[in-house]
Amino acid sequence: MGFGKFFKRIATVCLALAVAVGVAGCGGGADSGEKFVHIATGGTAGTYYPIGGAIADIIKRDVKGIDANAQSTGASVANINMLNDKQVDMAIVQNDIAYYALNGTEMFEKKVEGLRGIASLYPETCQFVTLDGSGIHSISDLKGKRVAVGAQGSGVECNVRQILKVYGMTYEDINPQFLSFAEASAALKDGTVDVACLTAGYPTTSVQDIASQKQIRLIPLDSAKIDALIADYPFYTRTTIPADTYQGFSAEVPTVSVMAILVTTDRMDAQTGYDITKAIFSNTDKLAAAHSAAKAISKETALNGMNFIKMNEGAEKFLKE
């Protein structure tokens, strides 16, 4: 065999191997027929990551022909972009972030097409935390105060702006401080802000940390303002933080929540959506074991806060059975 033919044959074999590896990497082994579902979650210290890991484990065990893994990410906004770029197949996101993506508002300059809902998981509650003795008892009392409103452009910051709006207020009425959860917690303890705002499942670790060192107060939202907020922004749900959720604070607190939701895209077929949703809600005990926030996950509330997003047909079929 001449050198030219020899190298040509070697190149052909290498190309065939490359194609085979590519197919196996995208859709599982040719013999196994397995699909791979990549789930975008959040940071390893947050809530999304352990719950997403539990969902992946349930899918791997209970859904025939599908393997799954959970990936640590930058959470909601990053997850929407990863879905849009076809880097992942499912993601946990806040429903308000999904709303902005579908409508091309806030942090999304263009509409993100093709998002589909799987299920609502649990509430992430808007919490306004101050120290007892601050004299702040309502959102109206924030005028002129130093308020940690969340990181610039974050979901929390959007929540704060929207809540201020229904009270007839803007950032011009307060002294906004653009701080992360951790920074806001430290600033409230140090007395460099008067109020720290956050959106997270309760009890929230950062608030528990403050309450362990200082006497805290949670600021309630007025019922009429909650109604107005929900009328303007359909992703909010009415929530009451129970008394004694945090050390030293024994009052119930009316407020609102956005929902942590599980989403996919129109690339997922109805049967896969049905099988995955059925597996998840047949194993809620395993989700609850992964993180305390997941104790709120149930089939009965799985459509809460999902009225603005088109559902995967199979997921919707299971949830309405």
WOLINZI-V555249 format. One record per pair of residues at least 24 apart in sequence whose ideal C-beta (glycine too) atoms are under 8 Angstrom apart, sorted by the first residue. I is the first residue (numbers start at 1). GAP is how many residues later the second one is. Records with the same first field share a line. If there is no record, write none. Layout:
I: GAP  GAP
This chain:
28: 39
33: 32
34: 31  32  33
35: 30  31  32  237
36: 30  31  32  33  53
37: 29  30  31  32  52  53  239
38: 30  31  33  49  50  51  52
39: 29  30  31  32  49  50  51  52  53
40: 31  33  38  39  42  43  47  48  50  51  52
41: 29  30  31  32  34  38  50  51
42: 30  31  32  33  34  37  50
43: 29  30  31  32
44: 28
46: 29
47: 153  154  213  244  246
48: 27  44  212
50: 240  241
51: 41  70  209  236  239  240  242  243
52: 40
53: 237
54: 232  233  235  236  237  240
55: 207  225  232
57: 229
58: 221  222  225  228  229
59: 217  220  221
62: 217  220  221
63: 209  212  213  216
64: 211
66: 206  209  210
76: 79
77: 30  78
80: 28  32  35
83: 29  32  180  181  182
84: 28  30  181
86: 181
89: 175  176  178  179
90: 28  172  173  174  178  186
91: 171  172  173
92: 29  168  169  170  171
93: 167  168  170
94: 30  61  105  164  165  166  167
95: 25  140  163  164  165  166  210  211  213  214
96: 59  62  63  137  139  140  162
97: 58
98: 137  163  165  210  211
99: 134  135  136  209  210
100: 58
102: 206  207
106: 47  52
107: 46
114: 151  152  153
115: 148  149  150  194  195
116: 147  148  149  150  152  157  193  194  195  196  199
117: 144  145  146  189  192  193  194  195  198  199
118: 143  144  145  146  155  158  159  162  193  194  197
119: 142  143  158  161  162  183  184  187  196  200
120: 139  140  141  142  181  182  183  184  185  186
121: 138  139  140  141  173  175  176  181
122: 79  137  138  171  172  173  174  175
123: 78  114  116  134  135  136  137  173
124: 75  76  77  133  134  135  136
125: 74  75  76  77  114  116  130  131  132
126: 33  34  37  71  72  73  95  129  130  131  132
127: 70  71  72  73  75  77  80  91  114  128
128: 67  68  69  90  91  127
129: 59  66  67  68  69  78  81  87  88  89  90
130: 58  64  65  66  86  87  88  89
131: 57  83  84  85  86
132: 82  83  84  85  116
133: 82
134: 60  61  83
136: 58  59  81  83
137: 80  82
138: 81  82  84
139: 24  25  28  30  80  82  83  86
140: 27  29
141: 78
142: 27  31  32  52  53
143: 26  30  31
144: 29  30  31
145: 29  30  49  50
146: 28  29  31  46  47  48  49
147: 27  28  29  30  46  47  48  50
148: 29  30  31  35  36  39  40  45  47  48  49
149: 25  27  28  29  30  48
150: 28  29  30  34  47  48  49
151: 27  28  29
152: 26
155: 44  103
156: 41  42  43
159: 38  40  99
160: 37
162: 67  70  71
163: 58  62  66  93
165: 67
166: 59  62  63  66
167: 58
181: 25
182: 24
185: 24  25
188: 26
189: 24  25
195: 24
199: 58  59
201: 59  91  92  95
202: 39  43
203: 42  43  89
207: 39
208: 38  39
211: 35  36  37  38
212: 35
215: 33  34
216: 30  32  33
217: 32
218: 28  31  33  35  37
219: 34
220: 33  34  35
221: 33  34  35
222: 32
223: 31
226: 28  29  30
229: 27
230: 26
234: 73  74
235: 24  70  73
236: 69
237: 67  68
258: 47
259: 45  46  47
260: 33
261: 44  45  48
263: 46
264: 48
268: 44
269: 45
270: 42  43  44  47
271: 43
272: 42
273: 39  40  41  42
274: 40  41  43  44
275: 39
276: 39
277: 35  37  38  41  42
278: 40
281: 37  38
